């Protein structure tokens, strides 16, 4: 029996699960990991966590609420396209070696891949070391990292049943979200944003980094929204780069609006909202479903696989959202769609019920069950790896 296995067995007998989360590039990849870590911590107070993240500022902001340690790895996030893939491929051997050292030193027994380039080195290292490997897939159309790494994982936990069916080891668990604040109500949340609890609140959110195309579309349609007068107010999360000019656009129309770059605790933003205009990332949609909010979805148009359109279609087909493709939308279309949602309380209520029907509030618990039980839970060893029951004992 190797020294490494003996070390793991001693640690497993003495402590709880040691889980490494890897991936990122955006809040949409990291937030499910944060939600899952909190659920593991709720069930096992002796669990240890390590988040491996890239260099982007938004990753650090999202992980402020994560339990355990975080470590920044240079080279985890590469540019998009073939050039980015070539850069990442060149860096992969060094990232893989470093990931193996980190996993050994942390004495990990489970690696959770969160998607994106950053998941690849740690997942490959975890598989080589015989650790339990679980992937989280947030979107209806699986990303490249999930498609490549899926066959190596013990389980691929998917937000949508249609996605899970694409993998032999797929599990339709739902997508974990961060736990909401323990206390508070709409009035308290409105005070946080200096908004009135009496007005209808439209929340505009382009994801963790904002969305310039969405910001431009909404601001171009402010004249129509302003016709709602005192009945409407807007909370607009514009991203750091666009915050100033978006704020000026609302001021020029004399509208009641709060513009912020980013809100770490999105549960507060959802608490003040009556309707939402947003992108259609998998994690955003999971949060909208949990919050039971009707939405106008404007999918990001520049992903080659157009996965946000697939995500949005699930909500549109369920009657929980309107679809407004950015590439074909004009100001009139936006104003007509958003105005209909803002101005019709009964419609909002019906769509909110439909959104709530898509919610999977137990997603994190389901994933913990997958991790702890059976294939994709208790350790499934890599071919040729030594038998090691430490991971099973920790769960």
N, C-alpha and C positions, 0 to 999 in steps of 0.2 A: 504494500500500500504506500502511495507516495506521501511525502511530507506535506504537500499541499492538501491532500485529502484528509490526513490526520488533523491538520490545523482546522479545516472546516468542520470536522466532526466535533472537535473540542468546542469550537465556537457555537455550533448548532446545539450542543447539549446545554450550553450556558446561557444562550440568548435567543432572541426572536429572529424573525425574518430580516435579512439584509437586502434591500431592494435598490437597484440602480436604475434610474430613468434616463433615457438618452433620446435626444431629438430636439427639434425646435425650429427656429427661424421665424416663428410667429406665435402669438398667443394661442391661436387655434390648435396648435400641436401641443403646447405645454399645459394648458388649462386642464385637459383630461387627466394628465399625470398628477397635477396638484390635487384634483378631486379624488383620484384613486388613492394617493398617499394618505390623505386625511381619513378615508374609510379604513385603510389598513391600520392606521394609528388608532382609530376608534376601537377596532377589534383586538389589536395587539399593541399595548402600550410599550412593549419592549422592542418593537420593530425599529430598524435603522434605515435611513434613506439618504441617497446621494443623487443629485440631479446634475447631469453633464449637459452643459449648454454652450451655445456659440457666443460670439462677441457682441451681438446686437443689444442695444440698450433696452428694447422692449422685453427681451427675455429676462433680464434682471428685474424689471418692474413686475412682470407676471409672477416670477418665482419668489418675490418678497413674502408671499403668503404660504409658501411651501414649507412643510416640516423637513427637518434634516439639513444636510449640507448641500451646497451648490459648488460646482467647479466649472470654470470657463476653459474651453479647449479651442485653441486657435486652429482654424481650418475646417471647423465643423460646418460652417455655412459658406457655400460657394455660390458664385453667380449662376443665374439660370441659363439654360440652353446647353449646346454642345461644348462651348468653351468652359462653362462652369463644371460640366461633368469631367472634362479632361483635367482641369485643375484639381478637382476632388480625387480623381483616380490616381493622380501623381502623389497626392498627399496621403492616400489611404494606407500604405504600408506603415508609415510612421504613426498615424492615428490608431491603427490596429494594435501596434506594439504598445503604445501608451495606454490604450484602453485595457489591454490585458494586465498591465502593471497596476492600474487603478483598481480593477476588479479583484485582483489578488490581495492588494493591501486593504481594501475595504472588506474583504472576506465576504463578497456578495454570494447569494444563492439564487437570485432572480434578476434578470434584466428585462426591463419593459421598454420596448421601442415605441416612441411616440410619433414617428413619421418624420419625413424630411431627411436630408443628407446626414444630419447629425446622429440618426439612429443606426446607421450602417456599421461604423467601427465597433461600437459597444455590443451590438447584437452578434456580429461575427465573432468577436472575442468571447462573449458569453457562451456561444455555441461550441467554440473550440475548447473551452474549459469545462464543458459538461454542465453548465448552469441551466436552470429553467428559463426559457425565453418566451415571452408573451409580447405580441404586437397589438397596438391599438390603432384602429382605422376609423377616422371620424367621418369619412365621406362616402356617398353612395357609389362613386367610382373610385376604386382603390388607387392610391398614389404609387409612383414608381418604386419607392423604397419598400412599400408593403408587398408589391407584386414580386420583387426580387427576393426579399427576405422571408416571405410567407412560408415557402416550403421548408425553411430551416427552423421555423418557430414551432413550439409545442402547441400554441393556439394563437389564432388571429381573432381578436375580440372586436366586433364591428358594430357601428351605430345602426346600420340598416340590415334587415334580414336578407335583402337581395344581394348585399355585398358579401355576407357570410357564406351564402350559397356558392360563391365563386372559389372558395378554398375548402380543401378536404378537411382542414383543421379549423374551419371558421366557426365562430360562436356569435350568435346574435344577442349581444348583451345590452346594447344601448351605449351612449357616449357619456362618460362621467363629467360632471360639472363641479365647480367649487361649491363648498357648503355655504348656504346663505348666512347672514348675520343671525345671531341667536335671538335678537329682539329688535323691535322697531316697527314702524308703520309708515303709511304713505305720507302722513303729515311730517314726520321726522325726516324722511328722505327728501321731501320737498324743501325743508329748511336747509338741508345740506347743500342744495343747489340754488337756493334763493328763488324758488318757484312757488306758485300758489297751488294748494291742493284742490282748489275749486275749479281750475281750468282743465280743459282737455290737453293732455301733454303728448306731443309727438316726439318720440326719441329717434334720432338719426345716428346711426353707428356704422362705420365702414370697416370694422374689425380693429384689432389691437393697434394697427399702425395708421388708421384712417384710410381714406380712399378718395383720391383727387377727383376721379370721374364722378363719383357719387356726390361729393361736395359741390361740384359745379352744377350738376343736374338739379339738386335741391335748391341751391341759391338762385339759379335761373328761374325757378318756379315760385319764388317767395311772394311775388305780386299776387298770385292766385291764393296762396295760403294766407296772406295778410287779410284777405277778404273775410276770413273767419272772425276777425276783430278780436274782441276781448275774450272770446270763447277758447282761444288757442294759445298755447305757449310751446316752445321747442327746447329740447335738450339735445344739443348737437355735439357729438364726439368726433372732432375733425382731424385728429392727428396733429403732431407738433408743427409740421411744415405748413399746414393750411390754417391753423387756428386764427391767426390775426386777421387775414382777409375775410374769412367766413364770419367772424365777429362783426367786422365792419359792414358786411352785406346785410345782416339782420338789423343793425343800428340804422342803416340808410332807409330801411322800410319801416322803422319804428315798431318793430315786433318785439314781443316779450320772448327773450331767448337766453339761454345759458350755453356758452360754447366752451368746451374743454378739449384738451388734446387727448387725454386718456383718463379713464376712471378705473383704478385698480379693483374696486369692489363693484362689479357690474350689477350685483343683486340690488344695490341701492338705485341704480339707474332704471332697472326694470320695474322697481317698486313705484316709481313716479309715473311710469309710462302708461298711456291708454292705447297707443298704437306705435308701430315701429316701421321705419324705413331702413333697410340694412342690406349688406351683402348676404351671401347665402353659404358661408362656410359651415362645415358640419358642427363645429362647437357652438357657433352663434345660434344655429337652429335648435340645438339641444337645449340651450339656455332659454330661448323663446318658448319652446314647448313647456319646459318646467314652469316658466313664469305665466304661461297661458296668455300670450300676447298675439294679437293679429298683426300681420305685417305686409308691407310692400317689399318684395325681394328684388334687388337689382344685382344679379350675379356678376362677379368679376369676369370680364369678357376675354382676358388675355391668357388664361391657362389653356394650354394646347388640348388637354383632355376635356375641357369645359365641365369639370366635375361640379362646380357650383350650380350649373343648370340642372344637373341630375338631382342634386340635393333639393333645390327649390321645387322641382317637379313633385316630389313626395308631399310637400306641404301644400302646394297648389291643388293637387288631386284630392287631398283630404279636406279642402275648403278652409284651410288655415291661413292662406296667403294669396296675394296677387303677384303675378310675375311681370316684371318690367325690364326687358332686355336693354342694357345701356346702349348698345350699338344702334338700336332702332328707336329708342325713346326720344321724344322731344319734350319741350316744356309743357305743351298742352296735354300730352299723355300723362306726364308725371302729375300735373296739377289735377287732372280729372281723377286719376286713381287715388292719390293721397287725399284729395278733397272728399271723395266718396267715403273713404275709411274714417276720416276725422269727423265728418258731418253726420254719420249714421250710427247712433248708439246701438241700435238693435243688430246691425250688421257686425259691429265690433264684437258684441257679445256672442253671436253665433260663431264667428271666426275664432274667438278666444276659446270657446268650448272645443272646437276642432283641433286647435293647437294643443290644448291640454290632453286630448286623446292620443297625441303622438309622444307624450312625455314618457321618459323612462327614469323615474326618480331613483330606482334601485340599481342603476347601471353599475355603479362602483361596487356594490355588494356582489352583484353577479360576477364581475371580473375577479374579485377576491376569491369567490367560490371556484372559479376556473383555475386560478393560480394554486389553490390549496388542495384541490381534489382531482385525482385521476390524471390522465394524459393531458398535459397543458396545465397541470396544477402541481402535484407532487412531482419531483424531478423526473424528467425523461432524459436519459443520458445521450450524449453524442456518440456516434459510432466509434468504438475503440476506447471510449473514456472509461476510467475506472469506476466501479460501483461506489456510490457515495450517498448515504442515507441522511446526511446532515440537513440537506434542504427539506426533506420530508419532515424531519423532526421539528424544524423551526416553525412549520405551519401547524 
